[in-house]
Amino acid sequence: MGGVAQRGARPGMTLALAAGILFAVLATSILSGILGMAGGVILMAVLVATLSVSGAMVLHGAVQAASNGARFVFLRQHMMWSVVPPYIAGAALVVILFSLAAFVPDPAVVLVLVGTLPWLARILPKTGKLDVRQPVTAMCCGSVVTGAQLLAGASGPLLDAFYVNTPVDRFRIVATKAFTQTLGHTVKLAYYATLGGLAWGEASAGAVPIWIILAGMATAVVGARIGTRFLARFEDNQFRRVSGWVILALATLCIVGGLRQIIGN
């Protein structure tokens, strides 16, 4: 618990490291553009392995806000706007609680929780029938997903549990998730900035240089555009089947990764 912003310092940014990070940004943005998910969790794992935790949170938030924002713009005509008010209400409640506590937890524990919930959503009949169009479900989604973003940086498997059984087409799912994720990652950036996690200078420990942030955001927009073009090649049944299995695979990776961190500490 505590101290995420100062944990896991890494060496400074090299050209080879920057190239690897930008490639990961492009690949994960394309994947998210196709499935509306998965890329954020994978990118977070890559960044945490190569940057300080504070640097990973800052870069991940900027890149994911750009990627999801671009994906929403490309698919905005499919947006389910009725989901937004209750989602924001749920998210705001969590942001207020976190801001009052100035709480920065150990992400390893949260990774385990994030990975567990999608499995519970599949195993329990009532939870497995979640429909994000229902106001109560959307509000719970806003609270739970925003909390996970503030705790662990990524919330993909958790978010997808609220959508995978919602009976709408893939375009509406991807567009709506993109909009709410843009909000969530922007909130994450603001939250960690107020706690000192946002550092722009090379000299600061764990800092991410501004040029890699800007390059990452631009790369994410390109990846989002490529991914949304591939989305049109999927059929709804195929999309739902593939995304469902990807959700559970990512959830399992989150559990394993979190447990390894806990055991390693």
Residue pairs with C-beta under 8 A, 6 or more apart in sequence:
1 105
1 106
2 103
2 104
2 105
2 106
3 104
4 53
4 54
4 57
4 104
4 105
4 106
4 107
4 197
5 53
5 54
5 57
5 104
5 192
5 195
5 196
5 197
5 206
6 53
6 54
6 205
6 206
7 52
7 53
8 48
8 51
8 52
8 53
8 206
9 52
9 205
9 206
10 50
10 51
10 52
10 55
10 206
12 202
13 202
13 208
13 209
13 212
17 50
18 212
18 215
20 50
21 46
21 47
21 50
21 51
21 59
21 212
21 216
22 212
22 215
22 216
22 219
24 42
24 43
24 46
24 47
25 43
25 63
25 67
25 216
25 219
25 220
25 223
26 219
26 220
26 222
26 223
27 39
27 223
28 38
28 39
28 40
28 42
28 43
28 46
28 223
29 39
29 63
29 67
29 219
29 220
29 221
29 222
29 223
29 224
29 226
29 227
30 39
30 223
30 224
30 226
30 227
30 230
31 38
31 39
31 42
31 227
32 38
32 39
32 40
32 67
32 68
32 71
32 223
32 224
32 227
33 39
33 67
33 71
33 174
33 223
33 224
33 225
33 226
33 227
33 228
33 229
33 230
33 231
34 227
34 228
34 230
34 231
34 234
35 174
35 239
35 242
35 243
35 246
36 71
36 160
36 163
36 170
36 173
36 174
36 177
36 178
36 243
37 156
37 157
37 159
37 160
37 177
37 243
37 246
37 247
37 250
38 156
38 246
38 250
39 67
39 156
40 60
40 64
40 154
40 155
40 156
40 181
41 154
41 156
41 157
41 250
41 253
41 254
42 250
43 60
43 63
43 64
43 154
44 56
44 60
44 152
44 153
44 154
45 253
45 257
47 55
47 56
47 59
47 60
48 56
48 107
48 153
50 56
51 59
51 206
51 208
52 205
52 206
53 107
53 206
54 192
54 196
54 197
54 198
54 199
54 206
55 199
55 206
55 207
55 208
56 153
57 153
57 188
57 192
57 197
58 189
58 192
58 193
58 197
58 198
58 199
58 208
58 213
59 208
59 212
59 213
59 216
60 153
60 154
60 185
61 153
61 185
61 186
61 188
61 189
61 192
62 185
62 189
62 213
62 216
62 217
63 213
63 216
63 217
63 219
63 220
64 154
64 181
64 185
64 220
65 182
65 185
65 186
65 189
65 217
66 216
66 217
66 218
66 220
66 221
66 224
67 220
67 221
67 223
67 224
68 177
68 178
68 179
68 181
68 182
68 185
68 224
69 178
69 182
70 220
70 221
70 224
70 225
71 174
71 175
71 178
71 224
71 227
71 228
72 79
72 175
72 178
72 179
72 182
74 224
74 225
74 228
75 171
75 174
75 175
75 178
75 228
76 175
77 175
78 169
78 171
78 172
78 174
78 175
78 176
79 172
79 175
79 176
79 179
80 132
80 133
80 168
80 172
80 175
80 176
82 133
83 132
83 133
83 138
83 176
83 180
84 179
84 180
85 135
86 135
86 136
86 138
86 139
86 142
87 138
87 139
87 141
87 142
87 180
88 142
88 183
89 139
89 142
90 138
90 139
90 140
90 141
90 142
90 143
90 144
90 146
91 142
91 143
91 145
91 146
91 183
91 184
91 187
92 142
93 143
94 142
94 143
94 146
94 147
94 150
95 146
95 150
95 187
95 191
98 147
98 150
98 191
99 191
99 194
102 195
104 195
105 151
107 151
107 152
107 153
107 258
107 261
108 257
108 258
108 259
108 261
108 262
108 265
109 258
109 262
110 148
110 151
110 152
110 258
111 152
111 254
111 255
111 257
111 258
111 261
112 254
112 255
112 258
112 259
112 262
113 148
113 258
114 148
114 152
114 154
114 155
114 157
114 158
114 251
114 254
114 258
115 157
115 250
115 251
115 252
115 253
115 254
115 255
115 256
115 258
116 251
116 255
117 144
117 157
117 158
117 161
117 251
118 157
118 158
118 160
118 161
118 247
118 248
118 250
118 251
119 248
119 251
120 127
121 127
121 128
121 130
121 161
121 164
122 128
122 161
122 248
127 161
128 165
129 165
130 137
130 161
130 162
130 165
130 166
131 137
131 165
131 166
131 167
132 138
132 141
132 162
132 163
132 166
132 176
133 166
133 168
137 162
138 162
140 162
141 159
141 162
141 180
142 180
144 158
145 155
145 158
145 159
145 162
145 180
145 184
146 155
146 184
146 187
148 154
148 155
148 158
149 155
149 184
149 185
149 187
149 188
150 187
150 188
150 191
153 188
155 184
156 247
156 250
157 247
157 248
157 250
157 251
157 254
159 177
159 180
159 181
160 177
160 243
160 247
161 247
163 173
163 176
163 177
164 240
164 243
164 244
164 247
166 173
169 236
170 231
170 234
170 236
170 239
170 240
171 231
174 228
174 231
189 198
192 198
199 205
199 206
199 207
199 208
200 207
200 208
200 209
200 210
201 207
201 209
202 209
231 239
234 242
